[in-house]
Amino acid sequence: MSRIARRSAGVAALSAVVLGLAGCGESSEEKATKQVCAATTEISTQIKKLESLPVSTGLVTEIKTSAEAIDKSVGEIKSAVPNLPEADKQEFEVATRAFQLELASLIATTIKSSASGEAALKSAAPQVKASLRKLGTDYKHALESLNCS
């Protein structure tokens, strides 16, 4: 084989390798991390929304709506956890369970208070607001450790 032919073959082989690597795309860990980051952004948005709401009869509806959006995001996190880097898997599984329990507690407290009337809901306002703050704090500690940017 002539020198030019070998050089051309070498360049062609190198090009094929480069193009092959470029086509590989993201690893499953990178995709899972992006999925978790997108879900945590939605959760953060919903928590900020809940924290800013006044305690009133409309709060129950808003909490239910936000809880549905948060639950969907938590589901996305759960489906991504198996593909996260090993160091993050257990942390996210534990954090997700703790977060769901806190959210369920907030919903139960709010619904119970609202069922007793607006006066009961207003008297439970400090507890509801404290639960919202705790939910926000728990979220930040549990889910933002992935350093999404």
C-alpha positions as CSV (number, residue, x, y, z in Angstrom):
1,M,0.0,0.0,0.0
2,S,1.4,3.4,-0.9
3,R,2.1,6.0,1.7
4,I,-0.7,8.2,0.6
5,A,-3.2,5.3,0.7
6,R,-2.1,4.4,4.2
7,R,-2.4,8.0,5.3
8,S,-5.9,8.3,3.8
9,A,-6.9,5.0,5.4
10,G,-5.6,6.3,8.7
11,V,-7.5,9.6,8.4
12,A,-10.6,7.7,7.4
13,A,-10.3,5.4,10.4
14,L,-9.7,8.3,12.8
15,S,-12.7,10.1,11.4
16,A,-14.9,7.1,11.9
17,V,-13.8,6.8,15.5
18,V,-14.4,10.5,16.2
19,L,-17.8,10.4,14.5
20,G,-18.6,7.2,16.4
21,L,-17.8,8.7,19.7
22,A,-19.7,11.9,18.9
23,G,-22.7,9.8,18.2
24,C,-22.6,8.0,21.5
25,G,-24.3,11.0,23.3
26,E,-24.8,11.2,27.0
27,S,-24.3,8.3,29.4
28,S,-27.2,6.9,31.3
29,E,-25.8,8.6,34.4
30,E,-25.7,12.0,32.7
31,K,-29.3,11.6,31.4
32,A,-30.5,10.5,34.8
33,T,-28.7,13.5,36.4
34,K,-30.4,15.9,33.9
35,Q,-33.8,14.2,34.6
36,V,-33.4,14.6,38.3
37,C,-32.3,18.2,37.9
38,A,-35.3,19.1,35.8
39,A,-37.6,17.4,38.3
40,T,-36.0,19.2,41.3
41,T,-36.4,22.5,39.5
42,E,-40.2,21.9,39.2
43,I,-40.3,20.8,42.9
44,S,-38.5,24.0,43.9
45,T,-41.0,26.1,41.9
46,Q,-44.0,24.4,43.5
47,I,-42.6,24.8,47.0
48,K,-41.8,28.5,46.5
49,K,-45.4,28.9,45.2
50,L,-46.8,27.2,48.3
51,E,-44.6,29.2,50.7
52,S,-45.9,32.4,49.3
53,L,-49.6,31.6,49.5
54,P,-51.8,33.1,52.2
55,V,-53.6,30.6,54.5
56,S,-57.2,30.6,53.3
57,T,-59.8,28.1,52.0
58,G,-58.2,28.3,48.6
59,L,-54.9,27.0,50.0
60,V,-56.2,23.4,50.1
61,T,-56.8,23.5,46.3
62,E,-53.4,25.0,45.7
63,I,-51.7,22.5,47.9
64,K,-53.5,19.6,46.1
65,T,-52.5,21.0,42.7
66,S,-48.9,21.6,43.7
67,A,-48.8,18.2,45.4
68,E,-49.8,16.5,42.1
69,A,-47.0,18.4,40.2
70,I,-44.5,17.5,42.9
71,D,-45.7,13.9,42.9
72,K,-45.1,13.7,39.2
73,S,-41.6,15.2,39.6
74,V,-40.8,12.7,42.4
75,G,-41.9,9.9,40.1
76,E,-39.4,11.2,37.5
77,I,-36.7,11.2,40.2
78,K,-37.6,7.7,41.2
79,S,-37.3,6.5,37.6
80,A,-33.9,8.1,37.2
81,V,-32.4,6.9,40.5
82,P,-31.3,3.5,39.2
83,N,-29.1,5.3,36.6
84,L,-27.6,7.9,38.9
85,P,-24.0,7.5,39.9
86,E,-23.6,4.9,42.7
87,A,-22.7,7.5,45.3
88,D,-26.0,9.3,44.8
89,K,-28.5,6.4,44.6
90,Q,-29.1,5.6,48.2
91,E,-29.1,9.3,49.2
92,F,-31.8,10.1,46.7
93,E,-33.9,7.0,47.6
94,V,-33.9,8.0,51.3
95,A,-34.4,11.7,50.5
96,T,-37.3,11.0,48.2
97,R,-39.1,8.9,50.8
98,A,-38.6,11.5,53.5
99,F,-39.8,14.3,51.2
100,Q,-42.9,12.3,50.3
101,L,-43.7,11.7,54.0
102,E,-43.4,15.4,54.8
103,L,-45.6,16.4,51.8
104,A,-48.2,13.9,52.9
105,S,-48.2,15.3,56.4
106,L,-48.6,18.8,55.1
107,I,-51.6,17.8,52.9
108,A,-53.2,15.9,55.8
109,T,-52.8,18.8,58.2
110,T,-54.2,21.3,55.7
111,I,-57.2,19.1,54.7
112,K,-58.1,18.3,58.3
113,S,-58.0,22.0,59.2
114,S,-60.0,23.1,56.2
115,A,-62.7,20.4,56.8
116,S,-63.3,22.1,60.2
117,G,-63.9,25.4,58.5
118,E,-62.0,28.6,57.7
119,A,-61.5,29.5,61.4
120,A,-59.8,26.2,62.1
121,L,-57.7,26.6,59.0
122,K,-56.6,30.1,60.2
123,S,-55.8,28.8,63.6
124,A,-53.7,26.1,62.0
125,A,-52.0,28.7,59.9
126,P,-48.8,28.7,61.9
127,Q,-48.5,24.9,61.7
128,V,-49.3,24.9,58.0
129,K,-46.7,27.6,57.4
130,A,-44.1,25.7,59.5
131,S,-44.8,22.6,57.5
132,L,-44.3,24.5,54.3
133,R,-41.0,25.9,55.6
134,K,-39.9,22.4,56.7
135,L,-40.8,21.0,53.3
136,G,-38.8,23.7,51.6
137,T,-35.8,23.1,53.9
138,D,-36.0,19.3,53.6
139,Y,-36.2,19.6,49.8
140,K,-33.1,21.8,49.7
141,H,-31.1,19.4,51.8
142,A,-32.4,16.2,50.2
143,L,-32.6,17.0,46.5
144,E,-30.3,19.9,45.7
145,S,-27.2,18.0,46.7
146,L,-26.8,16.9,43.0
147,N,-25.6,20.5,42.3
148,C,-27.9,21.1,39.3
149,S,-27.0,24.2,37.5
